[in-house]
Each structure stands twice: as structure tokens, then as C-alpha cells.
Amino acid sequence: MPDFDTSVPHIARVYDYWLGGKDNFAADRELGDRTIEAYPNVVFSVRANRAFLARAVRHLVGENGIRQFLDIGTGIPTASNTHEVAQLEAPQSRIVYVDNDPIVLSHAKALLKSRPEGQCAYIDADIHDPDAILAQAARTLDFSKPVAIMLIAVLQYAGDDAEVDRIVRRLMAECVPGSFLVISHPASDIDPEQTAEFTRRFNESAAGRMTRRDHAGVSRLFDGLDLIEPGVTRTAKWRPDSELEAASPAALWAGVARKAQ
Ligand SMILES: C[S@@+](CC[C@H](N)C(=O)[O-])C[C@H]1O[C@@H](n2cnc3c(N)ncnc32)[C@H](O)[C@@H]1O
């Protein structure tokens, strides 16, 4: 087991707490409660985010024939991880997971339980080093064929607009036409006062800062790509399976776009 500093709240563990998971410590739970108090809808937001991930993967596998996924900022394994959803539809799918948190690394074995027809790999790397991520991912993924780059609730931890833009452009530059970019991102313009207080509390004590973005800021990340319907929407409104699902008060923007020919 790697060593964890359990006295400082960590993103992956606080997120696990919001989701109702067990892989968290007292400091994570304390910040989890303080942020829930500021914005109670965070518990709906994280669930709607996981549901969006599953619907997006299902859509890419079922409707677009995608069989390769690079999932950066994986998080602690929970229900419906990318490989489980993808391989249910297409067992030969290949998935590379990337995270920089030691507790996610300690769960990598669970993430690596690929169906025999497919393949899963785990990379311990920082999103700020897309070159290293791409080089290692190429051991499992064939970048001469379409890949879905999954940036699910992670870019808010990746710095300012210029840095986030650099990361997204670098990743997409490696992908052939027919590849996809999938993003979900906490919103600054949904319940703005509550979410601003939530973010202030989070940034005060967590290891790592988060930056929320508005609809225009998230939409810009897809520049040069073809957004598929329904464009950049609340996570819960992206091709929901039911009206109940669509009604979730989740405060994240989400979109899926295709790299054109
Ligand atoms: C909010 S969780 C999202 C997990 C998952 N993608 C989901 O949406 O359910 C964010 C994840 O990004 C990871 N992360 C944060 N900063 C990172 C960085 N600089 N490089 C790689 N991963 C990072 C965290 O460790 C955490 O597991």
C-alpha cells in the first residue's frame, strides 16, 4: 500500500465521500460535510456525473463504434467504471485509466479487471504532462484508430484556461478523425452563489484547487470539434434515459464532440 497523508483532504477521497463511498478518511469527510452544507445539491451532481459517464460511453460504443478509451482523472472505482460499461457492449474494448492520486493507484487492480477479449491499463501520471500520458497509453491503445478522450470532472483541477486549453489540444492532436472528446465540468453559472461558497470552502482546505467554469468556458474547450446533440448541457440533460434522470439538479456542464475528417 502506498503512504497516504490522511490529514489533508484529497479530491478523489472527498469525491468518494460525496458519492457515498467508503474510501475516505476523517479530514475528507469533514470537508465533504462542510461543502455539502454550502451546496447540498453536490450529492445529486456527483451521481448525475457518473450517470453521464455511463451514458456517454454507451453511446460512443453503441452508436459510434468506439472501442478505445483514455480516461484521465479516473477516481476511486465505483459503480459503472468506464471499462465495465464499454466492455458490456463491446468486450474487446481497450481502456487506459490515468490518475495521480495514490489511493486511486492502490485500487488499480480493480480497474484492471478487463474482460479477456479486451484490455485495461493504469497509468500513474499527472494531467499536466499529456506527452507522458500519451506515450504510455500508446502501449495499450492504437492511436491510428479512433479513441475517446474522457475528461470527466477533472479539468476543474487542471489550472487556468490557458493550461486547460493546452492539455485538451495536445490530447486531441494525437487522435485521428473520428475520435471523440468527452468532458464534464462543474458550472460557475448554475446556482452561482451556493456553488461559489462550495468552491471557496473546498479550496480553503483541499490538496489542490478547483476552478468552476461557465457554459461558454466549457463550450470553448470543444472548439474545432463537432459537438454531437444536444451540445453542451447540464450532465443530467445529456441524452437522459428518463425524465426523472433529466430532472436532477446537477451543477455540471457536459458535452461530447467528434474530431472531424
Ligand atoms: C472529481 S474526481 C472525478 C473522477 C471520475 N472521473 C468521475 O467523474 O467520476 C477527479 C479525479 O481527478 C484526479 N486528478 C486531480 N488532479 C489530477 C491531475 N493533476 N492529474 C491526474 N489526475 C488528477 C483526482 O485524483 C480524482 O481522482
The ligand as a MOL file (V3000), in Angstrom:
LIG
                    3D

  0  0  0     0  0            999 V3000
M  V30 BEGIN CTAB
M  V30 COUNTS 27 29 0 0 0
M  V30 BEGIN ATOM
M  V30 1 C -13.8000 14.5450 -9.0580 0
M  V30 2 S -12.8340 13.1220 -9.3710 0 CHG=1
M  V30 3 C -13.6080 12.5040 -10.8470 0
M  V30 4 C -13.4920 11.0120 -11.0100 0
M  V30 5 C -14.1800 10.4370 -12.2620 0
M  V30 6 N -13.6100 10.9560 -13.4910 0
M  V30 7 C -15.6560 10.7350 -12.2370 0
M  V30 8 O -16.0620 11.6960 -12.8780 0
M  V30 9 O -16.3820 10.0390 -11.5310 0 CHG=-1
M  V30 10 C -11.3510 13.8420 -10.0410 0
M  V30 11 C -10.1970 12.8860 -10.1980 0
M  V30 12 O -9.1500 13.5840 -10.8970 0
M  V30 13 C -7.9170 13.2600 -10.3020 0
M  V30 14 N -6.9650 14.3420 -10.5360 0
M  V30 15 C -6.9750 15.5810 -9.9870 0
M  V30 16 N -5.9150 16.2930 -10.4110 0
M  V30 17 C -5.2170 15.4850 -11.2620 0
M  V30 18 C -4.0230 15.6380 -12.0150 0
M  V30 19 N -3.3270 16.7920 -11.9530 0
M  V30 20 N -3.5980 14.6140 -12.7800 0
M  V30 21 C -4.2930 13.4410 -12.8240 0
M  V30 22 N -5.4380 13.2390 -12.1170 0
M  V30 23 C -5.8940 14.2320 -11.3480 0
M  V30 24 C -8.2440 13.0860 -8.8260 0
M  V30 25 O -7.2600 12.3170 -8.1500 0
M  V30 26 C -9.5960 12.4180 -8.8890 0
M  V30 27 O -9.4680 11.0220 -8.8870 0
M  V30 END ATOM
M  V30 BEGIN BOND
M  V30 1 1 1 2
M  V30 2 1 2 3
M  V30 3 1 2 10
M  V30 4 1 3 4
M  V30 5 1 4 5
M  V30 6 1 5 6
M  V30 7 1 5 7
M  V30 8 2 7 8
M  V30 9 1 7 9
M  V30 10 1 10 11
M  V30 11 1 11 12
M  V30 12 1 11 26
M  V30 13 1 12 13
M  V30 14 1 13 14
M  V30 15 1 13 24
M  V30 16 1 14 15
M  V30 17 1 14 23
M  V30 18 2 15 16
M  V30 19 1 16 17
M  V30 20 1 17 18
M  V30 21 2 17 23
M  V30 22 1 18 19
M  V30 23 2 18 20
M  V30 24 1 20 21
M  V30 25 2 21 22
M  V30 26 1 22 23
M  V30 27 1 24 25
M  V30 28 1 24 26
M  V30 29 1 26 27
M  V30 END BOND
M  V30 END CTAB
M  END
